[in-house]
């Protein structure tokens, strides 16, 4: 096992980073107070952690997406090492809520300022730190590594945008990246990027991404029928369910014209809108009202279980996988706006045909793999979407073939969590 040096040479730029952090800290504190998300677990953001007992495995993922990607690994660690305690940190409460059931403790990561990080880190004695994707906070890494804690990066991903910044700040990140006990990346492209950032080649391994190594929780035809009735009690065998999954503001507008046209033609099209963030539900409510589209809220379904609406807005988190399992077609959000996309294999593992827009910077490798297999649909205009919705309402067999091909890609990615865990333990 590689034990990083207890003396971390932080360099001049890192020293400037520390000093600048002290100047901006008051503004950050006020900014957090100004938002509901920022106020949640406010004290923890300033290092006010309760003591974490024992020597836990410490996992860190920024928000929902990174935590979701860690879940297969967390479950495997729990299975293989049942006596170990697991700590999960993140920058968002929503992310921690998503992973809370798989760990023993959750904490909000402190602002990356020396005294705040020191205050938090003093409350935990981890046996190892495992960081997901690109959550590379220099002060946190420096302080943890200086204590001799083996530090691994898993699902390592540096996007086109962040690579530009990492190159500029290489003198900060390279000394820290080079001290990682192991770095597990999903593909050769990411391996090349980490090499450029100073990773030690012998500790840099292509393992695949654990977020693609998930098992369907709602498999089987009987469960699919049950879920379709759960979301739309009046649906029939002829109903077609379209899911806009992890959708971001403005993306819904791309789909609504095609959906409204299908409804005007008498098509039995049902629509589930699943916002990426709960605080954006109000936006989608307003947009549906502006279009005059009747819709139901999931939170009100208990009081009106037989609601006949063709549109269901999921204003409660945690239902997306069930929606995908019930779907006939799924659009994966953050791809019609310039964000970079979410995991297209989440619906694909159910054999559901998947659509993505042109903005796929975060998921480019997996989209290209699915596209090469004929397992994904690309849409970049309202005309593309109109054509796909027509295919859906006509039960086009080509859509089913697309779904089957996407499911085969998901099959190929199973086992990534096992490969990552082997490297983490060995490292």
Buried (B, 14 or more C-beta within 10 A) or exposed (E): EBEBEEEBEBEEBBEEBBEEBEEEBEEBBEEBEEEEEBEBBEEBBBBBBEEBEBBBBBBBBBBBBBBBBBBBBBBBBBEEEEEBBBBBBBBBBBBBBBBEEBBBBBBBBBBBBBBBBEBBBEBBBBEBBBBBBBBBBBBBBBBBBBEEBBBBBBBBBBBEEBBEEBEEBBEBBBBBBBBBBBBBBBBEEBBEBBBBBBBBEEBBBBBBBBBBBBEBEBEEEEBBEBBBEBBBEEBEEEBBBBBBBBBBBEBBEBBBBBBBBBBEEEBBBBBBBBBBBEEBBEBBBEBBEEBEBEBBBBEEBEEEEEBEBBBBBBBEBEBBBBBBBBBBBBBBBBBBBEBBBBBBBBBBBBBBBBBBBEBBBBBBBBBEBBBEBBBBBBBBEBEBBBBBBBBBBEEBEEBBEBBBBBBBBBEEBBBBBBBBBBBBBEB
